[in-house]
Amino acid sequence: MNAVDGPDKFRRYRDRQKARGLKEVRRWVYDLEAPGFRDRLAAEIARINGADDTSDLDGFLDAAWADLDDVARTAERTADQPGRDR
């Protein structure tokens, strides 16, 4: 693929996907191979496993799940609205 074909090729691909009813979503995720990631992960796991009182963690997780549930319900409601531009 040369430099001229690249952007046009991806535009056509995105156009085909949109025509299929799909929407492009970008997500940033942790790079498992990044320097220091495994050490940081091990430290976080040790901190959680070593905690005597997990009520703070339990509260955080409960709030996070409730927040995700609210986001999902809002997305469902807005997706069902007539005339909504997707």
trRosetta pair geometry for C-beta under 8 A, 3 or more apart (Angstrom, degrees):
i j d omega theta_ij theta_ji phi_ij phi_ji
1 5 5.1 -125 -161 83 83 123
1 6 5.7 102 149 -75 120 77
1 9 6.8 -66 -143 0 130 160
2 5 5.3 90 55 11 71 102
2 6 7.4 -118 98 -25 37 89
3 6 5.9 -40 -152 8 33 122
4 8 7.2 2 152 7 62 123
5 8 6.1 -86 -157 54 37 105
5 9 5.2 40 157 -33 80 116
6 9 5.9 -63 -146 30 18 110
6 10 6.7 6 164 -9 59 107
7 10 6.0 -61 -150 40 31 106
7 11 6.2 35 153 -23 67 107
8 11 5.5 -51 -146 34 33 114
8 12 6.4 33 155 -18 65 103
9 12 6.0 -55 -153 36 29 109
9 13 6.5 31 149 -20 63 107
10 13 5.3 -50 -146 36 37 116
10 14 6.3 38 154 -18 67 102
11 14 5.8 -54 -148 37 30 109
11 15 6.3 34 151 -21 64 106
12 15 5.5 -53 -148 36 32 115
12 16 6.5 35 153 -20 65 102
13 16 5.8 -54 -152 33 31 111
13 17 6.5 28 152 -17 64 106
14 17 5.7 -55 -147 38 34 111
14 18 6.3 36 154 -20 67 105
14 24 6.2 -20 -136 -52 105 135
15 18 5.8 -53 -147 36 30 112
15 19 6.4 33 153 -21 63 105
16 19 5.6 -55 -151 34 32 114
16 20 6.7 29 150 -17 63 105
17 20 5.6 -57 -155 35 35 111
17 22 4.4 -66 171 68 89 123
17 24 7.0 86 102 -62 140 86
18 21 7.7 71 180 -56 34 10
18 22 6.5 -98 -85 65 30 68
18 23 7.4 60 -110 -94 73 47
18 24 7.9 -42 -69 -21 90 92
23 86 6.6 -100 -75 166 126 96
30 34 7.3 -108 179 18 76 127
30 37 6.3 135 172 -141 112 128
31 34 4.0 92 87 -36 108 106
31 37 6.5 -141 87 -60 67 152
32 37 6.0 -166 -147 118 31 151
32 38 7.8 60 -174 -65 69 83
33 37 7.3 50 59 33 10 140
34 37 4.4 93 66 -35 89 120
36 39 5.3 -62 -154 44 52 113
36 40 5.8 53 151 -24 82 106
37 40 5.8 -60 -149 38 29 110
37 41 6.2 28 155 -19 67 108
38 41 5.6 -52 -144 38 32 113
38 42 6.2 34 156 -20 65 105
39 42 5.8 -53 -146 36 30 111
39 43 6.4 30 154 -19 63 106
40 43 5.7 -55 -149 36 31 112
40 44 6.4 30 154 -18 65 105
41 44 5.8 -55 -148 36 32 110
41 45 6.3 30 154 -18 66 106
42 45 5.8 -55 -146 38 31 111
42 46 6.2 32 155 -19 65 107
43 46 5.7 -54 -146 37 30 111
43 47 6.3 33 153 -22 64 106
44 47 5.6 -53 -148 34 31 113
44 48 6.5 27 155 -15 65 105
45 48 5.9 -56 -148 38 31 108
45 49 6.0 24 156 -13 67 111
46 49 5.8 -57 -139 44 28 107
46 50 5.8 19 162 -14 65 117
47 50 6.1 -64 -139 43 22 105
47 51 6.8 42 155 -47 59 96
48 51 5.9 -39 -157 0 31 117
48 54 7.9 55 -166 -116 75 104
48 57 6.6 100 -136 -109 93 154
51 54 5.5 108 107 -81 124 71
51 57 6.7 120 85 -18 166 133
53 56 7.0 71 115 1 95 91
54 57 4.6 -53 -166 47 77 116
54 58 5.5 84 130 -28 88 98
55 58 5.5 -51 -141 39 32 114
55 59 6.2 36 157 -21 65 105
56 59 5.8 -55 -149 36 28 111
56 60 6.4 29 153 -20 63 107
57 60 5.6 -53 -147 36 32 112
57 61 6.3 28 156 -16 66 106
58 61 5.9 -57 -146 39 29 108
58 62 6.2 30 155 -19 65 107
59 62 5.7 -53 -144 37 30 111
59 63 6.3 27 157 -16 64 107
60 63 5.9 -59 -150 38 28 109
60 64 6.2 29 153 -21 65 108
61 64 5.6 -52 -144 36 32 113
61 65 6.4 31 157 -17 65 104
62 65 6.0 -56 -149 37 29 108
62 66 6.3 28 153 -18 64 108
63 66 5.7 -55 -146 38 32 112
63 67 6.2 35 154 -22 65 106
64 67 5.7 -54 -148 35 30 113
64 68 6.5 30 153 -17 64 104
65 68 5.7 -53 -148 37 32 111
65 69 6.3 35 152 -21 64 105
66 69 5.6 -54 -150 35 32 114
66 70 6.5 35 151 -21 65 103
67 70 5.7 -51 -150 33 33 112
67 71 6.5 33 151 -19 64 104
68 71 5.6 -52 -148 35 34 113
68 72 6.3 34 153 -19 66 105
69 72 5.7 -54 -148 36 31 111
69 73 6.4 30 154 -17 65 106
70 73 5.9 -56 -147 37 30 109
70 74 6.3 30 155 -18 65 107
71 74 5.8 -56 -148 37 29 111
71 75 6.3 31 153 -20 64 107
72 75 5.7 -55 -148 36 30 112
72 76 6.4 33 153 -21 64 104
73 76 5.7 -52 -149 33 33 113
73 77 6.5 31 153 -18 65 105
74 77 5.8 -55 -149 36 32 110
74 78 6.3 21 158 -11 67 109
75 78 6.1 -59 -141 42 29 103
75 79 6.0 31 159 -23 65 110
76 79 5.9 -57 -145 35 26 112
76 80 6.6 20 158 -16 61 111
77 80 6.1 -67 -155 37 28 107
77 81 7.2 43 149 -42 62 95
78 81 5.7 -33 -157 0 42 119
78 84 6.4 131 167 -127 73 154
79 84 7.0 -145 -136 80 26 157
79 86 7.8 51 -132 -96 76 121
81 84 4.4 92 80 -47 97 120
